[in-house]
Amino acid sequence: MGGFFPSFPFYIPHSEGIAHWFDIFWWSFQLIVMGGLLLALRKLAIGADRERNNGSAQQSSPQSGGPA
């Protein structure tokens, strides 16, 4: 009984295991949550890039009113 994967050291009587619908629900939930997280992080990264590019563009442009 000493297999590769660990297991509970006790027997659960009359256990039916996981319902068949749970796997589909779990992977659908993971796709939705991880997809939303990926889109949120993408939006934050694009916003940070825009702020950085706008800041560097303002620093490199010549300021008006200075000596010519």
mmCIF file of the N, C-alpha and C atoms, coordinates in Angstrom:
data_MODEL
# 
_entry.id   MODEL 
# 
loop_
_atom_site.group_PDB 
_atom_site.id 
_atom_site.type_symbol 
_atom_site.label_atom_id 
_atom_site.label_alt_id 
_atom_site.label_comp_id 
_atom_site.label_asym_id 
_atom_site.label_entity_id 
_atom_site.label_seq_id 
_atom_site.pdbx_PDB_ins_code 
_atom_site.Cartn_x 
_atom_site.Cartn_y 
_atom_site.Cartn_z 
_atom_site.occupancy 
_atom_site.B_iso_or_equiv 
_atom_site.pdbx_formal_charge 
_atom_site.auth_seq_id 
_atom_site.auth_comp_id 
_atom_site.auth_asym_id 
_atom_site.auth_atom_id 
_atom_site.pdbx_PDB_model_num 
ATOM 1   N N  . MET A 1 1  ? 0.813   -1.183 0.000   1.00 0.00 ? 1  MET A N  1 
ATOM 2   C CA . MET A 1 1  ? 0.000   0.000  0.000   1.00 0.00 ? 1  MET A CA 1 
ATOM 3   C C  . MET A 1 1  ? 0.868   1.264  0.000   1.00 0.00 ? 1  MET A C  1 
ATOM 4   N N  . GLY A 1 2  ? 2.143   1.134  0.045   1.00 0.00 ? 2  GLY A N  1 
ATOM 5   C CA . GLY A 1 2  ? 3.039   2.282  0.054   1.00 0.00 ? 2  GLY A CA 1 
ATOM 6   C C  . GLY A 1 2  ? 3.278   2.784  -1.357  1.00 0.00 ? 2  GLY A C  1 
ATOM 7   N N  . GLY A 1 3  ? 2.275   3.432  -1.946  1.00 0.00 ? 3  GLY A N  1 
ATOM 8   C CA . GLY A 1 3  ? 2.398   3.946  -3.300  1.00 0.00 ? 3  GLY A CA 1 
ATOM 9   C C  . GLY A 1 3  ? 3.178   5.249  -3.347  1.00 0.00 ? 3  GLY A C  1 
ATOM 10  N N  . PHE A 1 4  ? 3.303   5.790  -4.536  1.00 0.00 ? 4  PHE A N  1 
ATOM 11  C CA . PHE A 1 4  ? 4.049   7.023  -4.733  1.00 0.00 ? 4  PHE A CA 1 
ATOM 12  C C  . PHE A 1 4  ? 3.308   8.224  -4.145  1.00 0.00 ? 4  PHE A C  1 
ATOM 13  N N  . PHE A 1 5  ? 1.973   8.288  -4.373  1.00 0.00 ? 5  PHE A N  1 
ATOM 14  C CA . PHE A 1 5  ? 1.195   9.428  -3.918  1.00 0.00 ? 5  PHE A CA 1 
ATOM 15  C C  . PHE A 1 5  ? 0.757   9.247  -2.472  1.00 0.00 ? 5  PHE A C  1 
ATOM 16  N N  . PRO A 1 6  ? 0.835   10.290 -1.660  1.00 0.00 ? 6  PRO A N  1 
ATOM 17  C CA . PRO A 1 6  ? 0.405   10.164 -0.267  1.00 0.00 ? 6  PRO A CA 1 
ATOM 18  C C  . PRO A 1 6  ? -1.112  10.029 -0.174  1.00 0.00 ? 6  PRO A C  1 
ATOM 19  N N  . SER A 1 7  ? -1.567  9.432  0.888   1.00 0.00 ? 7  SER A N  1 
ATOM 20  C CA . SER A 1 7  ? -3.008  9.277  1.104   1.00 0.00 ? 7  SER A CA 1 
ATOM 21  C C  . SER A 1 7  ? -3.295  9.400  2.593   1.00 0.00 ? 7  SER A C  1 
ATOM 22  N N  . PHE A 1 8  ? -4.574  9.519  2.913   1.00 0.00 ? 8  PHE A N  1 
ATOM 23  C CA . PHE A 1 8  ? -4.964  9.596  4.315   1.00 0.00 ? 8  PHE A CA 1 
ATOM 24  C C  . PHE A 1 8  ? -4.627  8.274  4.999   1.00 0.00 ? 8  PHE A C  1 
ATOM 25  N N  . PRO A 1 9  ? -4.182  8.334  6.235   1.00 0.00 ? 9  PRO A N  1 
ATOM 26  C CA . PRO A 1 9  ? -3.834  7.093  6.924   1.00 0.00 ? 9  PRO A CA 1 
ATOM 27  C C  . PRO A 1 9  ? -5.062  6.365  7.493   1.00 0.00 ? 9  PRO A C  1 
ATOM 28  N N  . PHE A 1 10 ? -6.245  6.851  7.184   1.00 0.00 ? 10 PHE A N  1 
ATOM 29  C CA . PHE A 1 10 ? -7.450  6.202  7.721   1.00 0.00 ? 10 PHE A CA 1 
ATOM 30  C C  . PHE A 1 10 ? -8.470  5.998  6.600   1.00 0.00 ? 10 PHE A C  1 
ATOM 31  N N  . TYR A 1 11 ? -9.349  5.067  6.804   1.00 0.00 ? 11 TYR A N  1 
ATOM 32  C CA . TYR A 1 11 ? -10.368 4.693  5.830   1.00 0.00 ? 11 TYR A CA 1 
ATOM 33  C C  . TYR A 1 11 ? -11.636 5.494  6.104   1.00 0.00 ? 11 TYR A C  1 
ATOM 34  N N  . ILE A 1 12 ? -12.243 6.041  5.052   1.00 0.00 ? 12 ILE A N  1 
ATOM 35  C CA . ILE A 1 12 ? -13.502 6.768  5.194   1.00 0.00 ? 12 ILE A CA 1 
ATOM 36  C C  . ILE A 1 12 ? -14.618 5.842  4.716   1.00 0.00 ? 12 ILE A C  1 
ATOM 37  N N  . PRO A 1 13 ? -15.427 5.319  5.625   1.00 0.00 ? 13 PRO A N  1 
ATOM 38  C CA . PRO A 1 13 ? -16.462 4.365  5.219   1.00 0.00 ? 13 PRO A CA 1 
ATOM 39  C C  . PRO A 1 13 ? -17.599 5.043  4.453   1.00 0.00 ? 13 PRO A C  1 
ATOM 40  N N  . HIS A 1 14 ? -18.164 4.342  3.495   1.00 0.00 ? 14 HIS A N  1 
ATOM 41  C CA . HIS A 1 14 ? -19.319 4.785  2.703   1.00 0.00 ? 14 HIS A CA 1 
ATOM 42  C C  . HIS A 1 14 ? -19.037 6.079  1.946   1.00 0.00 ? 14 HIS A C  1 
ATOM 43  N N  . SER A 1 15 ? -17.809 6.301  1.556   1.00 0.00 ? 15 SER A N  1 
ATOM 44  C CA . SER A 1 15 ? -17.460 7.491  0.795   1.00 0.00 ? 15 SER A CA 1 
ATOM 45  C C  . SER A 1 15 ? -17.728 7.238  -0.686  1.00 0.00 ? 15 SER A C  1 
ATOM 46  N N  . GLU A 1 16 ? -18.469 8.142  -1.300  1.00 0.00 ? 16 GLU A N  1 
ATOM 47  C CA . GLU A 1 16 ? -18.784 8.004  -2.715  1.00 0.00 ? 16 GLU A CA 1 
ATOM 48  C C  . GLU A 1 16 ? -17.778 8.739  -3.595  1.00 0.00 ? 16 GLU A C  1 
ATOM 49  N N  . GLY A 1 17 ? -16.876 9.457  -2.993  1.00 0.00 ? 17 GLY A N  1 
ATOM 50  C CA . GLY A 1 17 ? -15.895 10.222 -3.761  1.00 0.00 ? 17 GLY A CA 1 
ATOM 51  C C  . GLY A 1 17 ? -16.482 11.541 -4.230  1.00 0.00 ? 17 GLY A C  1 
ATOM 52  N N  . ILE A 1 18 ? -15.841 12.143 -5.191  1.00 0.00 ? 18 ILE A N  1 
ATOM 53  C CA . ILE A 1 18 ? -16.264 13.446 -5.708  1.00 0.00 ? 18 ILE A CA 1 
ATOM 54  C C  . ILE A 1 18 ? -17.293 13.232 -6.810  1.00 0.00 ? 18 ILE A C  1 
ATOM 55  N N  . ALA A 1 19 ? -18.323 14.063 -6.811  1.00 0.00 ? 19 ALA A N  1 
ATOM 56  C CA . ALA A 1 19 ? -19.350 13.980 -7.856  1.00 0.00 ? 19 ALA A CA 1 
ATOM 57  C C  . ALA A 1 19 ? -18.745 14.314 -9.215  1.00 0.00 ? 19 ALA A C  1 
ATOM 58  N N  . HIS A 1 20 ? -19.320 13.742 -10.263 1.00 0.00 ? 20 HIS A N  1 
ATOM 59  C CA . HIS A 1 20 ? -18.764 13.922 -11.609 1.00 0.00 ? 20 HIS A CA 1 
ATOM 60  C C  . HIS A 1 20 ? -18.852 15.372 -12.088 1.00 0.00 ? 20 HIS A C  1 
ATOM 61  N N  . TRP A 1 21 ? -19.840 16.125 -11.644 1.00 0.00 ? 21 TRP A N  1 
ATOM 62  C CA . TRP A 1 21 ? -19.988 17.501 -12.089 1.00 0.00 ? 21 TRP A CA 1 
ATOM 63  C C  . TRP A 1 21 ? -18.933 18.414 -11.477 1.00 0.00 ? 21 TRP A C  1 
ATOM 64  N N  . PHE A 1 22 ? -18.296 17.979 -10.379 1.00 0.00 ? 22 PHE A N  1 
ATOM 65  C CA . PHE A 1 22 ? -17.379 18.868 -9.684  1.00 0.00 ? 22 PHE A CA 1 
ATOM 66  C C  . PHE A 1 22 ? -16.149 19.199 -10.528 1.00 0.00 ? 22 PHE A C  1 
ATOM 67  N N  . ASP A 1 23 ? -15.621 18.217 -11.267 1.00 0.00 ? 23 ASP A N  1 
ATOM 68  C CA . ASP A 1 23 ? -14.444 18.475 -12.101 1.00 0.00 ? 23 ASP A CA 1 
ATOM 69  C C  . ASP A 1 23 ? -14.729 19.545 -13.146 1.00 0.00 ? 23 ASP A C  1 
ATOM 70  N N  . ILE A 1 24 ? -15.878 19.451 -13.804 1.00 0.00 ? 24 ILE A N  1 
ATOM 71  C CA . ILE A 1 24 ? -16.242 20.446 -14.821 1.00 0.00 ? 24 ILE A CA 1 
ATOM 72  C C  . ILE A 1 24 ? -16.425 21.817 -14.177 1.00 0.00 ? 24 ILE A C  1 
ATOM 73  N N  . PHE A 1 25 ? -17.103 21.841 -13.038 1.00 0.00 ? 25 PHE A N  1 
ATOM 74  C CA . PHE A 1 25 ? -17.295 23.104 -12.317 1.00 0.00 ? 25 PHE A CA 1 
ATOM 75  C C  . PHE A 1 25 ? -15.956 23.701 -11.910 1.00 0.00 ? 25 PHE A C  1 
ATOM 76  N N  . TRP A 1 26 ? -15.053 22.876 -11.363 1.00 0.00 ? 26 TRP A N  1 
ATOM 77  C CA . TRP A 1 26 ? -13.775 23.374 -10.866 1.00 0.00 ? 26 TRP A CA 1 
ATOM 78  C C  . TRP A 1 26 ? -12.927 23.975 -11.980 1.00 0.00 ? 26 TRP A C  1 
ATOM 79  N N  . TRP A 1 27 ? -12.833 23.281 -13.124 1.00 0.00 ? 27 TRP A N  1 
ATOM 80  C CA . TRP A 1 27 ? -12.009 23.802 -14.207 1.00 0.00 ? 27 TRP A CA 1 
ATOM 81  C C  . TRP A 1 27 ? -12.642 25.028 -14.848 1.00 0.00 ? 27 TRP A C  1 
ATOM 82  N N  . SER A 1 28 ? -13.967 25.069 -14.910 1.00 0.00 ? 28 SER A N  1 
ATOM 83  C CA . SER A 1 28 ? -14.635 26.273 -15.419 1.00 0.00 ? 28 SER A CA 1 
ATOM 84  C C  . SER A 1 28 ? -14.368 27.449 -14.488 1.00 0.00 ? 28 SER A C  1 
ATOM 85  N N  . PHE A 1 29 ? -14.474 27.212 -13.190 1.00 0.00 ? 29 PHE A N  1 
ATOM 86  C CA . PHE A 1 29 ? -14.195 28.248 -12.202 1.00 0.00 ? 29 PHE A CA 1 
ATOM 87  C C  . PHE A 1 29 ? -12.752 28.739 -12.333 1.00 0.00 ? 29 PHE A C  1 
ATOM 88  N N  . GLN A 1 30 ? -11.804 27.824 -12.483 1.00 0.00 ? 30 GLN A N  1 
ATOM 89  C CA . GLN A 1 30 ? -10.403 28.198 -12.633 1.00 0.00 ? 30 GLN A CA 1 
ATOM 90  C C  . GLN A 1 30 ? -10.168 29.018 -13.897 1.00 0.00 ? 30 GLN A C  1 
ATOM 91  N N  . LEU A 1 31 ? -10.793 28.621 -15.002 1.00 0.00 ? 31 LEU A N  1 
ATOM 92  C CA . LEU A 1 31 ? -10.641 29.390 -16.239 1.00 0.00 ? 31 LEU A CA 1 
ATOM 93  C C  . LEU A 1 31 ? -11.179 30.810 -16.083 1.00 0.00 ? 31 LEU A C  1 
ATOM 94  N N  . ILE A 1 32 ? -12.320 30.952 -15.441 1.00 0.00 ? 32 ILE A N  1 
ATOM 95  C CA . ILE A 1 32 ? -12.922 32.278 -15.271 1.00 0.00 ? 32 ILE A CA 1 
ATOM 96  C C  . ILE A 1 32 ? -12.069 33.137 -14.337 1.00 0.00 ? 32 ILE A C  1 
ATOM 97  N N  . VAL A 1 33 ? -11.690 32.587 -13.191 1.00 0.00 ? 33 VAL A N  1 
ATOM 98  C CA . VAL A 1 33 ? -10.922 33.364 -12.210 1.00 0.00 ? 33 VAL A CA 1 
ATOM 99  C C  . VAL A 1 33 ? -9.531  33.715 -12.750 1.00 0.00 ? 33 VAL A C  1 
ATOM 100 N N  . MET A 1 34 ? -8.833  32.742 -13.305 1.00 0.00 ? 34 MET A N  1 
ATOM 101 C CA . MET A 1 34 ? -7.486  33.011 -13.805 1.00 0.00 ? 34 MET A CA 1 
ATOM 102 C C  . MET A 1 34 ? -7.510  33.907 -15.042 1.00 0.00 ? 34 MET A C  1 
ATOM 103 N N  . GLY A 1 35 ? -8.526  33.764 -15.883 1.00 0.00 ? 35 GLY A N  1 
ATOM 104 C CA . GLY A 1 35 ? -8.662  34.665 -17.025 1.00 0.00 ? 35 GLY A CA 1 
ATOM 105 C C  . GLY A 1 35 ? -8.909  36.094 -16.574 1.00 0.00 ? 35 GLY A C  1 
ATOM 106 N N  . GLY A 1 36 ? -9.779  36.264 -15.579 1.00 0.00 ? 36 GLY A N  1 
ATOM 107 C CA . GLY A 1 36 ? -10.031 37.603 -15.038 1.00 0.00 ? 36 GLY A CA 1 
ATOM 108 C C  . GLY A 1 36 ? -8.794  38.191 -14.392 1.00 0.00 ? 36 GLY A C  1 
ATOM 109 N N  . LEU A 1 37 ? -8.063  37.367 -13.665 1.00 0.00 ? 37 LEU A N  1 
ATOM 110 C CA . LEU A 1 37 ? -6.827  37.839 -13.039 1.00 0.00 ? 37 LEU A CA 1 
ATOM 111 C C  . LEU A 1 37 ? -5.797  38.239 -14.097 1.00 0.00 ? 37 LEU A C  1 
ATOM 112 N N  . LEU A 1 38 ? -5.694  37.449 -15.136 1.00 0.00 ? 38 LEU A N  1 
ATOM 113 C CA . LEU A 1 38 ? -4.761  37.766 -16.222 1.00 0.00 ? 38 LEU A CA 1 
ATOM 114 C C  . LEU A 1 38 ? -5.136  39.074 -16.911 1.00 0.00 ? 38 LEU A C  1 
ATOM 115 N N  . LEU A 1 39 ? -6.419  39.278 -17.180 1.00 0.00 ? 39 LEU A N  1 
ATOM 116 C CA . LEU A 1 39 ? -6.849  40.524 -17.817 1.00 0.00 ? 39 LEU A CA 1 
ATOM 117 C C  . LEU A 1 39 ? -6.634  41.727 -16.902 1.00 0.00 ? 39 LEU A C  1 
ATOM 118 N N  . ALA A 1 40 ? -6.881  41.563 -15.596 1.00 0.00 ? 40 ALA A N  1 
ATOM 119 C CA . ALA A 1 40 ? -6.670  42.663 -14.650 1.00 0.00 ? 40 ALA A CA 1 
ATOM 120 C C  . ALA A 1 40 ? -5.189  43.035 -14.568 1.00 0.00 ? 40 ALA A C  1 
ATOM 121 N N  . LEU A 1 41 ? -4.317  42.038 -14.499 1.00 0.00 ? 41 LEU A N  1 
ATOM 122 C CA . LEU A 1 41 ? -2.879  42.325 -14.447 1.00 0.00 ? 41 LEU A CA 1 
ATOM 123 C C  . LEU A 1 41 ? -2.385  42.946 -15.739 1.00 0.00 ? 41 LEU A C  1 
ATOM 124 N N  . ARG A 1 42 ? -2.955  42.512 -16.871 1.00 0.00 ? 42 ARG A N  1 
ATOM 125 C CA . ARG A 1 42 ? -2.593  43.099 -18.162 1.00 0.00 ? 42 ARG A CA 1 
ATOM 126 C C  . ARG A 1 42 ? -2.978  44.576 -18.197 1.00 0.00 ? 42 ARG A C  1 
ATOM 127 N N  . LYS A 1 43 ? -4.170  44.888 -17.694 1.00 0.00 ? 43 LYS A N  1 
ATOM 128 C CA . LYS A 1 43 ? -4.629  46.282 -17.676 1.00 0.00 ? 43 LYS A CA 1 
ATOM 129 C C  . LYS A 1 43 ? -3.723  47.136 -16.791 1.00 0.00 ? 43 LYS A C  1 
ATOM 130 N N  . LEU A 1 44 ? -3.332  46.598 -15.630 1.00 0.00 ? 44 LEU A N  1 
ATOM 131 C CA . LEU A 1 44 ? -2.429  47.341 -14.747 1.00 0.00 ? 44 LEU A CA 1 
ATOM 132 C C  . LEU A 1 44 ? -1.064  47.563 -15.412 1.00 0.00 ? 44 LEU A C  1 
ATOM 133 N N  . ALA A 1 45 ? -0.548  46.552 -16.090 1.00 0.00 ? 45 ALA A N  1 
ATOM 134 C CA . ALA A 1 45 ? 0.759   46.671 -16.731 1.00 0.00 ? 45 ALA A CA 1 
ATOM 135 C C  . ALA A 1 45 ? 0.720   47.676 -17.881 1.00 0.00 ? 45 ALA A C  1 
ATOM 136 N N  . ILE A 1 46 ? -0.344  47.662 -18.666 1.00 0.00 ? 46 ILE A N  1 
ATOM 137 C CA . ILE A 1 46 ? -0.460  48.620 -19.766 1.00 0.00 ? 46 ILE A CA 1 
ATOM 138 C C  . ILE A 1 46 ? -0.570  50.039 -19.217 1.00 0.00 ? 46 ILE A C  1 
ATOM 139 N N  . GLY A 1 47 ? -1.323  50.218 -18.132 1.00 0.00 ? 47 GLY A N  1 
ATOM 140 C CA . GLY A 1 47 ? -1.424  51.536 -17.505 1.00 0.00 ? 47 GLY A CA 1 
ATOM 141 C C  . GLY A 1 47 ? -0.076  52.018 -16.980 1.00 0.00 ? 47 GLY A C  1 
ATOM 142 N N  . ALA A 1 48 ? 0.701   51.128 -16.366 1.00 0.00 ? 48 ALA A N  1 
ATOM 143 C CA . ALA A 1 48 ? 2.025   51.498 -15.857 1.00 0.00 ? 48 ALA A CA 1 
ATOM 144 C C  . ALA A 1 48 ? 2.961   51.861 -16.997 1.00 0.00 ? 48 ALA A C  1 
ATOM 145 N N  . ASP A 1 49 ? 2.881   51.121 -18.101 1.00 0.00 ? 49 ASP A N  1 
ATOM 146 C CA . ASP A 1 49 ? 3.719   51.439 -19.263 1.00 0.00 ? 49 ASP A CA 1 
ATOM 147 C C  . ASP A 1 49 ? 3.364   52.797 -19.855 1.00 0.00 ? 49 ASP A C  1 
ATOM 148 N N  . ARG A 1 50 ? 2.068   53.087 -19.921 1.00 0.00 ? 50 ARG A N  1 
ATOM 149 C CA . ARG A 1 50 ? 1.651   54.395 -20.464 1.00 0.00 ? 50 ARG A CA 1 
ATOM 150 C C  . ARG A 1 50 ? 2.138   55.533 -19.585 1.00 0.00 ? 50 ARG A C  1 
ATOM 151 N N  . GLU A 1 51 ? 2.031   55.370 -18.261 1.00 0.00 ? 51 GLU A N  1 
ATOM 152 C CA . GLU A 1 51 ? 2.514   56.419 -17.352 1.00 0.00 ? 51 GLU A CA 1 
ATOM 153 C C  . GLU A 1 51 ? 4.024   56.615 -17.502 1.00 0.00 ? 51 GLU A C  1 
ATOM 154 N N  . ARG A 1 52 ? 4.763   55.512 -17.634 1.00 0.00 ? 52 ARG A N  1 
ATOM 155 C CA . ARG A 1 52 ? 6.216   55.614 -17.782 1.00 0.00 ? 52 ARG A CA 1 
ATOM 156 C C  . ARG A 1 52 ? 6.578   56.284 -19.102 1.00 0.00 ? 52 ARG A C  1 
ATOM 157 N N  . ASN A 1 53 ? 5.874   55.924 -20.172 1.00 0.00 ? 53 ASN A N  1 
ATOM 158 C CA . ASN A 1 53 ? 6.162   56.533 -21.479 1.00 0.00 ? 53 ASN A CA 1 
ATOM 159 C C  . ASN A 1 53 ? 5.776   58.005 -21.499 1.00 0.00 ? 53 ASN A C  1 
ATOM 160 N N  . ASN A 1 54 ? 4.673   58.375 -20.862 1.00 0.00 ? 54 ASN A N  1 
ATOM 161 C CA . ASN A 1 54 ? 4.284   59.787 -20.803 1.00 0.00 ? 54 ASN A CA 1 
ATOM 162 C C  . ASN A 1 54 ? 5.277   60.583 -19.965 1.00 0.00 ? 54 ASN A C  1 
ATOM 163 N N  . GLY A 1 55 ? 5.777   60.006 -18.898 1.00 0.00 ? 55 GLY A N  1 
ATOM 164 C CA . GLY A 1 55 ? 6.758   60.697 -18.060 1.00 0.00 ? 55 GLY A CA 1 
ATOM 165 C C  . GLY A 1 55 ? 8.067   60.914 -18.784 1.00 0.00 ? 55 GLY A C  1 
ATOM 166 N N  . SER A 1 56 ? 8.531   59.943 -19.540 1.00 0.00 ? 56 SER A N  1 
ATOM 167 C CA . SER A 1 56 ? 9.795   60.099 -20.260 1.00 0.00 ? 56 SER A CA 1 
ATOM 168 C C  . SER A 1 56 ? 9.638   61.031 -21.456 1.00 0.00 ? 56 SER A C  1 
ATOM 169 N N  . ALA A 1 57 ? 8.455   61.077 -22.056 1.00 0.00 ? 57 ALA A N  1 
ATOM 170 C CA . ALA A 1 57 ? 8.224   61.986 -23.184 1.00 0.00 ? 57 ALA A CA 1 
ATOM 171 C C  . ALA A 1 57 ? 8.201   63.433 -22.701 1.00 0.00 ? 57 ALA A C  1 
ATOM 172 N N  . GLN A 1 58 ? 7.660   63.666 -21.520 1.00 0.00 ? 58 GLN A N  1 
ATOM 173 C CA . GLN A 1 58 ? 7.614   65.030 -20.989 1.00 0.00 ? 58 GLN A CA 1 
ATOM 174 C C  . GLN A 1 58 ? 9.009   65.497 -20.590 1.00 0.00 ? 58 GLN A C  1 
ATOM 175 N N  . GLN A 1 59 ? 9.846   64.606 -20.102 1.00 0.00 ? 59 GLN A N  1 
ATOM 176 C CA . GLN A 1 59 ? 11.195  64.998 -19.699 1.00 0.00 ? 59 GLN A CA 1 
ATOM 177 C C  . GLN A 1 59 ? 12.079  65.288 -20.910 1.00 0.00 ? 59 GLN A C  1 
ATOM 178 N N  . SER A 1 60 ? 11.875  64.573 -22.006 1.00 0.00 ? 60 SER A N  1 
ATOM 179 C CA . SER A 1 60 ? 12.742  64.757 -23.163 1.00 0.00 ? 60 SER A CA 1 
ATOM 180 C C  . SER A 1 60 ? 12.306  65.922 -24.049 1.00 0.00 ? 60 SER A C  1 
ATOM 181 N N  . SER A 1 61 ? 11.063  66.380 -23.930 1.00 0.00 ? 61 SER A N  1 
ATOM 182 C CA . SER A 1 61 ? 10.611  67.487 -24.765 1.00 0.00 ? 61 SER A CA 1 
ATOM 183 C C  . SER A 1 61 ? 11.163  68.809 -24.226 1.00 0.00 ? 61 SER A C  1 
ATOM 184 N N  . PRO A 1 62 ? 11.516  69.732 -25.121 1.00 0.00 ? 62 PRO A N  1 
ATOM 185 C CA . PRO A 1 62 ? 12.041  71.015 -24.647 1.00 0.00 ? 62 PRO A CA 1 
ATOM 186 C C  . PRO A 1 62 ? 10.935  71.833 -23.979 1.00 0.00 ? 62 PRO A C  1 
ATOM 187 N N  . GLN A 1 63 ? 11.311  72.527 -22.935 1.00 0.00 ? 63 GLN A N  1 
ATOM 188 C CA . GLN A 1 63 ? 10.322  73.312 -22.203 1.00 0.00 ? 63 GLN A CA 1 
ATOM 189 C C  . GLN A 1 63 ? 10.201  74.691 -22.855 1.00 0.00 ? 63 GLN A C  1 
ATOM 190 N N  . SER A 1 64 ? 8.956   75.160 -22.924 1.00 0.00 ? 64 SER A N  1 
ATOM 191 C CA . SER A 1 64 ? 8.734   76.475 -23.547 1.00 0.00 ? 64 SER A CA 1 
ATOM 192 C C  . SER A 1 64 ? 9.108   77.581 -22.567 1.00 0.00 ? 64 SER A C  1 
ATOM 193 N N  . GLY A 1 65 ? 9.524   78.695 -23.088 1.00 0.00 ? 65 GLY A N  1 
ATOM 194 C CA . GLY A 1 65 ? 9.830   79.841 -22.251 1.00 0.00 ? 65 GLY A CA 1 
ATOM 195 C C  . GLY A 1 65 ? 11.290  79.858 -21.794 1.00 0.00 ? 65 GLY A C  1 
ATOM 196 N N  . GLY A 1 66 ? 12.068  78.888 -22.168 1.00 0.00 ? 66 GLY A N  1 
ATOM 197 C CA . GLY A 1 66 ? 13.462  78.852 -21.765 1.00 0.00 ? 66 GLY A CA 1 
ATOM 198 C C  . GLY A 1 66 ? 14.335  79.654 -22.706 1.00 0.00 ? 66 GLY A C  1 
ATOM 199 N N  . PRO A 1 67 ? 15.595  79.789 -22.377 1.00 0.00 ? 67 PRO A N  1 
ATOM 200 C CA . PRO A 1 67 ? 16.505  80.522 -23.262 1.00 0.00 ? 67 PRO A CA 1 
ATOM 201 C C  . PRO A 1 67 ? 16.713  79.780 -24.572 1.00 0.00 ? 67 PRO A C  1 
ATOM 202 N N  . ALA A 1 68 ? 16.796  80.526 -25.645 1.00 0.00 ? 68 ALA A N  1 
ATOM 203 C CA . ALA A 1 68 ? 16.928  79.924 -26.967 1.00 0.00 ? 68 ALA A CA 1 
ATOM 204 C C  . ALA A 1 68 ? 18.354  79.846 -27.406 1.00 0.00 ? 68 ALA A C  1 
# 
